[in-house]
Structure formats: structure tokens, C-alpha cells
Amino acid sequence: MDGFCPARQLMVSLVDSNAAESQEELAKEAIKHALKALRKRHLLEEAAHAPAYTALSRPIIFQGSEWKEKAENLELELQQCYRAQSRLSEQLVVEVAESRASKAALEEKEAAFTDLQKELAQTRDECSQLKVDLEEKIKALELVVSENHSLRKQLEEMTVKAKNAEAENKILVDRWMLQKMQDAERLNEANALYEEMIDRLKARGLEKLAQQQVDGVVRQSEGGTMSFVESTIPAACKHKITAHDGGCASIMFEYNSSKLISGGQDRSIKMWDTNTGSLSRTLYGCLGSVLDLSVTHDNRSVIAASSSNNLYVWDANSGRVRHTLTGHIDKVCAVDVSKISSRHIVSAAYDRTIKVWDLHKGYCTSTIVFHSNCNALCFSMDGQTICSGHVDGNLRLWDIHTGKLLSEVAAHSLAITSICLSQNGNVVLTSGRDNLHNLFDMRSLEVCGTLRATGNRVASNWSRSCMSPDDNYVAAGSADGSVYIWSISKAEIVSTLKEHTSPVLCCSWSGLGKPLASADKNGIIYTWA
């Protein structure tokens, strides 16, 4: 049709236009060309419809059998397809399950991989930090090594200096020993004169004692003067004094005076007028809690034993520290002054040592070492013997010059907390954690009396009891806040004082016979008359 349309148009144009003869030939050729195109198209259509013509030309029965065979073949193929489809469905189900399992395993592995990546990053950070630390340590080590080299050089220099100083020290020691020998000779001469003088004073004292025996108990001071007192049994509170913060562990009266000295946990020493209950003076300078007090017989110096491992000596008039005695390596719990001379004192500490000190020179003259800690001590009347009470419950006597143990006795089943010597020097009072108060004869160390009470309980390892100036009574504090007064001759309680609201730690009796003072764990002091 595409080739025929232009030819027809050409023919129409040839008829309508009455073209010339020259154009007729062209029309003929166009007609021929159009005929060829039609023939060609016809051949193509015949080839396309040839199978249909062939089929139509066959018989209908032959075509039916052929279609039936094809249908059967197609049914077989369809069944095979169904079977293949069922097998494929089963395989698909299995593969889906496997795929899910694989997916879950993959997710677990991905999570584990993520955790491992985090751990790896954290480990890398830690590794980098460790590298930085290692570099710092290496630098510090290099610095220490350099310092060590310099210190070694200094040590070598100091060793050389020490050897030179040791040689010089040896020469000085030899000179000192020679000087000490000379001093010892002079001291022996002085001691001989002193003993002769003491013998004379004792003879005079015996004469006066025989003359005035009816007036009471004799108390001899360092200057040789005597005072005769008779103690009264305290029955009522005279003054209540709020003395120290944190507790008061030690109190004592000045000799032949009603002035009271107290020391407490607040590191202060206070002096009180017991007639009025007012504060007279405060002594400062102690660097630890005050555990024990003593005063020289001329009342010029106050000595405190401290938990700072030191002893402190004050001038009572000026209030200034005269000496700080160092040498103990643990808390100092007890101190006492010689009854003969205000020059020598003795102290005990929890380093298991007892030390004798020279107050004029300000240093230790001898040291006694023992396996059991000493809680309390005192000088004998002649100043030649030290009485000490120990944690193992034993009472021991020591020679002050040689440091040798003279005798000992098992005074208590538990630790001794207090030692007090009678005014005549013949009896020593010991108190212990077994709640007993024993009286021992100084010459034989035999028990000459035992005092006890049902409610009396010793409050601490440093609870201090005391004897009256006439040696007739004993006063001791208790953990229940009571103060018990015993008659030594009757061995029974004659008074019980109850004003304290906390454990009573210490008691002290004025050398004038009254008042009695007691201090407790709250730092409250009561005076009794």
C-alpha cells in the first residue's frame, strides 16, 4: 500500500493534468513499479498464511488426535511442574529456615564483632594511656636515678664528715670521761657531807617528833621544816569547778598549800584557789594531753607528763616553760619529784622505760628498761628507791643509782593504776584494775591492808587514788561517779561522795588536811570539806 499510493496519485495527476507525451513514459514506469510492489506484498502474505492453509487442508479427525496428544503431553508436563513446584516449595521452606538461622547467626556475629570493635577501641585507648604513663614513669625514673646519684655523692661526703666527727667525738668522749671521773670524786665527797647532814637532820627530827608526837603526823619538806596536820573526813561539796575540756586526768595540791594544780585533755595546766574556787593561773606550752603532774617541794616548778612523749617543766611564778625533757618514744604516763631534792625527777612511759632526770641540767641521767609498761611510780622518802606499778600487776622497787631491781611483789591480778606513798614513808598504797586498794610495808613488801567496796570500780589505767596527810584515810574515785573514803585502821568505808556524773579519774588530798579534790572524765573538779 505504501508503494501503491504514490503511483495512483501519480496516475491521477497524469489524467487530470493532460500531461504531455513525454510524461506518459514516466507514468508507465511508475505503474510497472507499483505492480511489482503489489506482487511482492502478495507473495509475503501467502507465505504468512501458508500454515493456516495447510492446516485447513488437513482432515479434522487427524487434527483432534494431535491436539489430544498435545493435551496429554501438556498434562504430564503440568504434573511434572507441580511436582517440581512442591519440591521447590519444600526446598524453599528449608532454605528460608536456614536463611533465618544464618541471619540470626549473622546478627550475633555482627553484635559480637561490634563488641570486639568497642573492646579493641577501649584497649587501644588504654594502650595509648599506658604508653603516656610509661613515658612519665620513665622520666620520673630518670629523675630519681639522677637524684640517687647526687644523694650518693652527698652520702659519700657525709660519710667522710661522719668519720671525721666520730674521731673528734671519741677524743671529746675521752676528755668528758676524764672530767666525769673528776666530777664523780667531787660528788662522792659532796655525798658524804650530804649524808652526814641528813643524819644530823634525822636526829633533830626524831627529837622534835618525840616532843610533838601527840600533835599528828609529821611532814618534812626539803628545807627541813615540819608541819603537823590532822585530816578531816570530807562529807560535802565545797566547790564545783569546770576545769578542762575533754576530761581531767591529773590533779595535785602544792605542798603545804590549798592551791590546786590540774592538767587535762585540752593540753593546759591550771592553778586554782580552792578557798574561792577561782582560777589563779594557766600554764601553756604542753603539746599533748596531760596524763600526770608533780610539783617540787619548794613549789617553784610544775612538771607535767604528756601524751606527746615529752615532759614539760614550768616556773610556777613566771608561768614560763623552763625545760622540755625529750627522750621517751611513747606517751609519758607518770612523773614524780624526789622527796629529798627538787633537782631529780623520775618518769615512766609506754616505751617500757623509766627515766631519771636532772632538772638543773635538763637531761636524762639514767634509764631503766623493763618488759612490762609502768602506769604509776613514786620516790621513796630517802630518794634512793623508785616504786613502780606495772601493767602486769606487779609492784617493783628499783635502785636509783644502779637501775637494778631490788624487789617485786604481785600486788594485783590486773594492771596497777596508782601508787601513793604515806607521809612517814613506811607504807605504799597501790590501786589496780581488779578494784582493790592494797597497802604494802615498804621494808618487807608485805600486805598490811586491803580496801574494797561493792560499787567501787577503777575507771582507767591511770586512775589515781590518794592517802590523807595523816595516813589515816584513803580516797579513790569510781567509774560510777562516786568518791569512796576508807579508814585505814578500820578497813571500812567512812564516807561516800556523790556529785560527779561521769567516771572519777583522780583524787588528791591537801597537805593541810583539807580539802579533798576529785576530777572526772568530763573535766569537772569537785572540792570536798
Disulfide bonds with the S-S distance in Angstrom:
none
